[in-house]
Amino acid sequence: MLLTGCSTGESKDWLLKDPSRWPLAALPGSASRSGMPNGAEKVLARIRVAKYDMVPWIHSKGVCGLADQGSSDVNFNMSQDLTKSEGNVVTAEAGFAGPREPMVGSDWESTVTLWCTPTRMFVTVEAKDLEKVQLFGNAAAKKTKGRLTVVVGTPEAVKESLPDATLIGR
């Protein structure tokens, strides 16, 4: 799945042209359970929910990703390159406030979705058991009807995108 969102700037020139100025690259790293996922340079958070133990990660070359480091029956590592991705223009997913930015996304078995923008990452998890949710690092989350919505980014981006967050990373 590869999609792009609307941009307030020039729609044809939204790609991350200078990854060294990428706001996510300036965030402090966070601890992961099993070391650095393949392709990652820095882990930004840790999200534990249901059977998942996930780490949103980036590489300063402009790649964002999400890897599960939990149980052996769940094992994925998906990523998007914001310097090369191209796609159709769509609106941002409902429920995410903030600037209208280009987005690229992917999913794992239609239960975990990763959306990356130049300023933040969005992770959604569809699960029956959302009772025990733990966040670590640069993230905030909100639970709603079988879905956990997580925003990873700077404190300003997190607050802007999920102002009514019920969980904050530590």
C-alpha positions in Angstrom: 0.0 0.0 0.0 1.5 3.3 -1.0 -0.4 6.5 -0.7 0.4 10.2 -0.6 -1.5 12.9 1.3 -2.3 16.5 0.5 0.4 19.1 1.1 0.1 22.8 1.8 3.2 23.4 -0.4 3.8 22.4 -3.9 2.0 19.1 -4.5 4.6 17.8 -7.0 7.6 18.5 -4.8 6.7 17.0 -1.4 9.4 14.3 -1.1 11.8 14.6 1.7 14.6 16.4 -0.2 17.1 16.9 2.7 16.9 14.1 5.2 19.4 15.9 7.4 16.7 18.5 8.2 14.1 15.9 9.0 12.6 16.7 12.4 12.3 13.0 13.3 16.1 12.6 12.9 16.7 15.1 15.7 14.6 13.2 18.3 16.4 11.2 21.0 16.6 7.4 20.5 14.5 5.0 22.6 15.2 1.5 23.8 14.1 -1.5 21.8 13.6 -5.1 23.0 15.8 -6.9 20.5 18.3 -4.3 19.3 18.1 -2.4 16.1 15.7 -3.6 13.5 17.1 -4.3 10.0 17.4 -1.0 8.1 17.1 1.2 11.2 19.5 3.7 12.5 17.5 5.0 15.4 14.4 3.6 17.3 12.1 6.5 18.3 9.6 4.7 20.6 8.3 1.4 21.8 4.6 0.4 21.6 3.4 -2.6 23.5 -0.2 -3.6 23.0 -2.0 -7.0 22.7 0.4 -9.5 21.0 2.6 -6.7 19.6 5.9 -5.2 20.9 6.7 -2.7 18.2 9.3 -0.1 17.6 8.9 2.9 15.2 12.3 3.5 13.6 14.0 5.8 11.2 17.2 5.9 9.1 18.6 9.4 8.6 18.6 8.8 4.8 14.8 9.5 4.9 13.4 6.1 5.7 10.8 5.4 8.4 9.7 2.0 9.6 7.9 -0.1 12.1 9.1 -3.5 13.4 7.5 -6.0 15.7 10.0 -7.5 18.2 7.4 -9.5 20.2 6.2 -13.0 20.0 7.4 -15.4 17.4 4.0 -15.7 15.7 4.1 -11.9 14.9 7.2 -10.7 13.0 7.2 -7.8 10.6 9.5 -4.9 9.6 7.8 -2.5 7.2 9.4 0.7 5.9 8.9 3.7 3.6 11.5 5.8 1.9 10.3 9.4 2.0 13.0 10.5 -0.5 11.7 8.2 -3.3 8.1 7.4 -2.7 5.5 8.6 -5.2 1.8 8.0 -5.2 -1.7 9.4 -5.5 -2.9 12.5 -3.5 -5.4 11.6 -0.8 -6.5 13.3 2.4 -5.1 12.4 5.7 -6.8 9.7 7.7 -9.7 11.0 9.8 -8.9 11.7 13.4 -5.4 13.1 12.9 -5.4 16.9 13.4 -2.5 19.0 12.3 -1.0 20.1 9.0 -2.1 18.4 5.8 1.1 16.7 4.8 2.0 14.1 2.2 1.8 10.6 3.6 3.1 7.2 2.6 1.9 4.1 4.3 1.9 0.4 4.6 0.2 -2.2 6.7 0.7 -5.7 8.1 -2.2 -8.1 7.7 -4.7 -5.2 7.9 -4.2 -5.0 11.7 -1.2 -2.7 12.0 -0.8 0.4 9.8 2.1 2.7 9.5 1.8 6.2 8.0 4.9 8.4 7.6 5.0 12.1 6.9 8.0 14.5 6.9 7.2 15.5 10.5 5.6 12.5 12.2 4.6 8.9 12.1 1.2 7.4 12.7 0.7 3.9 13.9 -2.7 2.2 14.2 -3.4 -1.2 15.7 -6.7 -3.0 15.5 -6.9 -5.5 18.4 -9.5 -7.0 20.7 -7.3 -6.6 23.8 -6.3 -2.9 24.4 -6.3 -3.2 28.2 -2.5 -3.3 28.7 -0.9 -0.6 26.5 2.6 0.7 27.3 4.4 3.5 25.5 8.0 4.5 25.7 9.8 7.3 24.0 8.5 10.0 21.6 4.9 8.8 21.4 1.4 9.4 22.5 -1.7 7.3 22.0 -5.5 7.1 22.3 -7.7 4.0 22.5 -11.0 4.0 20.7 -13.3 1.0 20.0 -10.8 -1.8 19.2 -8.2 0.6 17.8 -5.1 2.1 19.3 -3.9 5.3 17.5 -0.3 6.3 18.1 1.6 9.4 17.0 5.4 9.4 17.1 7.2 12.7 16.7 8.3 15.9 18.4 6.2 16.9 21.5 4.7 19.7 19.3 3.8 17.3 16.5 2.3 14.8 18.9 0.2 17.4 20.7 -0.9 18.9 17.4 -1.8 15.5 15.9 -3.4 13.9 18.9 -4.4 16.6 21.3 -6.7 14.3 23.3 -4.1 11.6 23.8 -4.8 9.3 26.8 -1.3 7.7 27.0 2.1 9.5 26.8 5.4 7.8 26.2 7.9 7.9 29.1 
